[in-house]
């Protein structure tokens, strides 16, 4: 199998040189943007590669900034913190909201209701 | 156009592998964190596309090109990606071009020999066109994806 498929082998051993994310899927996401009409092959490749670099960068930054180094874990809150604290990742704050405890949320909800009741 | 919303997600298995390779050995990534990174990656694609498209529109072009994507990276303050991206593009062009460029070189030589051979020129153009439009081979890639999932 692998003998017949040298390209595939290359991809696995030299993942830094080629891409592992499916270009077709990235194109689909790009095309879901309404004002994009066409994308040339190099632009598609670069966006796919950039997305891989982005995933690496986001994961590593979040791990390095987070408290998980001792426990060897990367958790959601590390990502949410990175999105909030790092300028380049700021565009992610909408999809990586910080979590709050239901207890705290209910408290703030009650507070708001009380304030409303005052009027 | 995407038919189902999950079509806009990137394959989890590939994302997980990239995360694993980026982090030191033995780091445990929670399921929630993996899903969040995957979603972030989709948003990144959209953001980059939108930025790149702005550059194309400014230049009154309809097709996004490599320069637009690189300019978008700069605008998004991901300058650190520029160098690796340029390198990767070179490698990619080399790989993609191997077969095609050999063919082209032959054709060009022949073309130089006989400028009047129009049928061959047309053939070459057709080939080039196909290379531009279809090299992604979506079906094959889907298969690869599934392989990875297992």
Interface residues (C-beta under 8 A of the other chain):
Chain A: X7 X8 X15 X17 X18 X19 X20 X21 X22 X23 X24 X25 X26 X27 X28 X29 X30 X31 X32 X33 X35 X36 X37 X38 X39 X40 X41 X42 X43 X44 X45 X46 X47 X49 X50 X51 X52 X53 X54 X55 X56 X57 X58 X59 X60 X62 X63 X68 X72 X73 X74 X75 X76 X78 X79 X80 X83 X87 X88 X91 X92 X95 X96
Chain B: X1 X2 X7 X8 X10 X11 X14 X15 X17 X18 X19 X21 X22 X23 X24 X26 X27 X28 X29 X30 X32 X33 X36 X37 X39 X40 X41 X42 X43 X44 X45 X46 X47 X48 X49 X50 X52 X53 X57 X62 X63 X64 X65 X66 X68 X69 X70 X73 X76 X77 X78 X80 X81 X84 X85 X88 X89 X91 X92 X93 X95 X96 X131 X132 X135 X136 X137 X138 X141 X142 X144 X145
